[in-house]
Structures are given as C-alpha cells and as structure tokens.
Amino acid sequence: MKDIENIFLIGLMGSGKTTVGRILSQTLNKDFYDSDHVVEEKTGVKVPLIFEYEGEVGFRKREESVLKGLVCHKNIVLATGGGIILSKNNCKLLADNGHVFYLKSNCEDLAARMAGDQSRPLLQEGDLKETLESLFELRDPMYSSISDHIIETTGKRAKEISHEIESFIKKL
C-alpha cells in the first residue's frame, strides 16, 4: 500500500498546482511546499535569474537537490515545478514517497492563464500556445506514467480540483 501522507502535484506550468496545493494543505492539515519557491529560498534569487545564469541544466540540478530534501518530510502537499519529471531520479523520488496527482490542463486554458507572465523562463521565446503544445506533447506521457491519478482541470476552479483530490484520498 502506497504511503499517502504526502501528496505531490505535477503538471505543466499554470495548471494550478500551487493554488490547489495551498487549498489542499489547509483542508487536510498538511504542510505546503512549492519546489520552485524552495529553490528560490535556498538560492536567494528568482527562477528566471537562475535560468539566465545557469541555464535549464543548472536549475534542474538545484530542483533535484531540493526535491530530495522535500520528499523526506511527512504529511506534506508539494506543488512541483512543471519540468520536475524530466529527471528519472525525480520521477522515482515522487513515485516512491507519496501519492502523485497529475493536474492535466489543455493548452488553451494554460495560454489564457499565462498570457503576459514574465516569470516563466521557458515561455519567453516564440508563440506561447505553440510552446505549451510542444511542452505538453513531450511531458504528458511522463506525467501520466508516474501519476496515481489524473485530474482533468479544464473548466474547473481550484476548489473543485481540491475537492476531487480529497475525495480520492478518502477512498484510499
């Protein structure tokens, strides 16, 4: 039986992981972490600056290091960065240490949520919707392969998504 003390939220950037995670942590009385925020706390700089100076590879190394520390906690809700699943080590850490929920959004919704967002380094070049579609095509199979549950988020508010996750947890 899988340990469900820890709840890990995965999905593309803008899928609502942080918002849903905060709601879940309050209703389930768990500590909340956002892996990107923890990286920023540890480095003292924002994610875009890390990307600028260290590139995506440098950021991913920092992200993996932070994840190793976070999965050791008990009774947490963790909102992960969208690319956390690009590392097989990260996938194993998530799958082995908690219950993984994939917040699956369509690219139209994501593009509408993130139009004008300057805080996401991977979205600063080219057409927003095209970039999201290529990220989705690459990452969707990875998200699906490690998730315990896939939550379709299209047309749902954060509280609805949170309630859906809570109902899954109560059945376990």
Secondary structure, 3 states (H helix, E strand, C coil): CCCCCCEEEECCCCCCHHHHHHHHHHHCCCEEEEHHHHHHHHHCCCHHHHHHHHHHHHHHHHHHHHHHHHCCCCCEEEECCCCHHHCHHHHHHHHHHCEEEEEECCHHHHHHHHCCCCCCHHHCCCCHHHHHHHHHHHHHHHHHHHCCEEEECCCCCHHHHHHHHHHHHHHC
